Amino acid sequence: MSSADAITVDAVTHSYGDVTAVGPIDLTVPQGEFLVLVGASGCGKSTLLRLIAGFEQPTSGTVRTAGTAPVPGRGAGLVFQQPRLFPWKTVGGNIALALKYAGQPVTAERVDDLLARVGLHDVAHRRVWQISGGQQQRVAIARALAVDNPLLLLDEPFAALDALTREKLQDDLRQVSASTGRTSVFVTHSVDEAVFLGSRVVVLTPRPGTIALDLPIDLPRTGIAADELRGLPEFAALRAEVGHAIRDRVTV
């Protein structure tokens, strides 16, 4: 693992009993990369993310983040499909709690700055149940950014949202990622979402999940509107390549 690598996955397999869910996989993620894992249901995307987060241990092989074995809850900000906010606290209270447990100063200015990063303004005083599902997921992303970790791990965070909200949050996350420069790993079923967000897309085969395609995404990440980006011929070509890699390995 070089000093420029944020994550290394070396000959990793993971089994549940007699069933091998993932591997063998070899994967290196440089610092600052936005890696998207995509594939059919059950291919091991979320399992691989949990291995990187330290929630699961490899059956064989090694996982390293910043050169050491990952420890759950440390070294990575986590965003799940459900926001998992504390409903009895205000929006600002959820952010403040994350700052407190990270050992960082808790100020109204810092809370407002984090919420502004994800496009939320004047909501810090509201209760979680008073804001929409899309806004709650933005709060979850802001909470993950509150902890000054080098990694951001996201497990299908927009899957439960309607199409319009999902596209808006994709655009917000793309801009936040570009501005913070954090290494990110994002799990999705959506080919369009993968190509739109990622600087690199890895397609996993059906179980056991191995790498079917490892594709750099050479598209502008700043200075272009979402609709304009999706309208580029290069975007369509990359989306088709990723889609073919998934469909060619799925049997029905």
N, C-alpha and C positions, 0 to 999 in steps of 0.2 A: 504494500500500500504506500503510495507516494504521499508527500505532504499536501499535494493538490487534490487528493481523493477524500471525499466526505464519507463514502460508503464503499465497502468491499464485501462481496458475497462470493465465497470461495468453495466450489464443489459442494454446495449445500443441497441436502435433501431433507424432507420432513414428512413423517408418516404418522397417521392416526391408526394405531393398531397395525393391522396387516395391509392397510391402504396407504400407498405413497401419494401424498397430495402434491408435492413439489419436488422437482429436481431430477437429475442434478442440474444446478444453476451456477454459473460463474458470471458475475456482474460487478462492474466498477462504475461508481457515480462520482464525477469530479465536483468540486465545490462550485456552488452557484448554478448547477444544472437543475432544470425542471423536468424530471423524468415521469412519464405517464406509463402505468401498467394497464394493459387492456387485453381482453380475451373473453371467451365464452364463459357462461356461468359454471362455477365449479373448477376453474382451471388453476386456482391457487393464488390469485392476485392478492386477496386479503390476507391469506396465510403468509405470503412473502412479506407483505407490509408489517404484519405482526412480528415476524422474525427480525426485521430491521428495527422495530420499536423495542424489542426485547421481551414482548409478551409471550412469545413462543421460543423454544430452544431447538436448534437444528438436530435432526436425528444423526446426521453426519455433516462434516464440513464446518466452516466458520463464517460468522458475520461480524464485521467490525464497522463501527461508526467513529470517525475521528481517531482511528487507530486502536480503539478498545472495544471490548464486548459491550453491546448496548444494555442499559439498565432501564427497566420500565419506568416511565414518568420522568426520566432525566435525559437531557441532551436532545430532546425533540418536542416540538409543539404538535399536538394531535387534534385532528378534526374528524368527527365521525358522521355517519349518515344522519343521525339525530343530534341536535345541538347539545343535549345533556347539560343544560344550564340549571342553576339553582332557582326554582320558581319563586321562592319566598324572598329572594333578593331583587333589587333593582338591576337594570342593565349595567349601570355604573358599578354597582356592588359586585357583580360577577367579574368585571374586569379588575376591580380593586383587589378582590380575593386572589386572583391569579398573580397580580403584582406582589402581594404580601407573601405568598408562599414561595415566590421566586426570590425573595429577599431584596426586592427593588422598592424604591420610594413610591409611596402611594399619594398622588396628588390629583386634584380635579383636572389640572391641565394635562397630565399624562393620560388619564382616562379618556378625556375628550379627544386627545390627539390620536389615540388608538382607534377610537370609534370613527373618527373622521377618515382614517386610512381606508376603512371599508365602506365609506359612503354614508355613514350614519351621523346625523347632527341633531342635537337637542333631544336626545332620547335617554340620556344617562339616568334621569330621574324616574323613568317609567318602569313598571314591573314587567317581567318577562312575558307574562300572559297578555299584556296590553299591546304587544307588537306582533307583526305577522311572522309566519314561518320563515320566509326569506330573510327578514330582519334578524330573527333569532340565529339563523345560520351565519349571518355576517358577524353577530356578536361572538359566536363560537370561534370564528377565524380571528377576530380581534383579540380574543382571550389567548389563543395560541401564539399570536404575535407578541403578546404582553411579556411572555417569558423569552428572555434573550438567548434562545437556543439556536444552534447552527442549522438544525433540520426542521422541516415542516412536513408532517406526514398526514395525508388526507385520504380517508377511505369512503369513496362515493358520497362526498358531502352534499351533492346537489340532486341525488337520485330521487328524493321524495318531493321535489319542488315542481311547480308547473313550468311549462316550457319558457314563458317569457321571463319569469323570475330567474330560472336557471341560466338563461343566456346573459342576463344582466350581471349575475354573480360571477359567471365565467369571465366576463370582461373586467369586472372589478378585481378578481383574483389575478388575472394576467398582469394588470397594472401594478398591483401590490407586489407581486413576485418580482417584476422588473425593477421596482424602486428599492426593495429591501435586499435583493441579491441572495436570499436564502436558498440553500439546497432544498428542493421539494420532491417528494414522491407522492403521486396522485393515482388512485385506483378508480377506474371507471369501466362501464360496459359500452360507453358511447364512442364510436370512432370519430365523429365530428368533434366531440369535446376533447378527445385525446390530441388530435392534430391542432386544434385551436389553442390549447393551453401549453402543450409540451414543447420543450426545446429538443426533446428526444422521446421517442415512443418505443416501448418494448411490448411485443405481442407474445402472449404465452399460449402454448398448446393446451388442448384438453388434458385432463388429469392422466398422468402426473404432469404438472406444469413445467415445461422447459421453454427456452427461448426459441420462438419460431422466426421472429424478425426483430432486429435492433436497428431502428431507423432514426437518423438525425433529422430534425425538422428545421430546415433553413428558411424560416419565414420571419419577417420583422415582428418584434415583440413590443415595440413602442412606436408612437408617431403614426398610427394607422387605426382607423375606426374598425369596429368589429365586423360590420357588414362588408366593408371594403376588403378586409382580410379574407373573409369567407368567399368573396367573389373572385379571388385571384385564381388563375389557372393552376398555379403551383399548389394551392390549397386543395383543389379538386383532385389533382394527381396524387398527392400524398394520402388523402383520404381514401382514394380508390386502392392504393397499394396496401394500406393497413387493413381495409375491409377484405381484400382478397386473401391476405395472410390469415385472417380469422376464418373466413368461410371455407377455404381450402382444407382446413383441418377439422371441421365440424361434421360429424355424421349424424343423420337423423333416421 
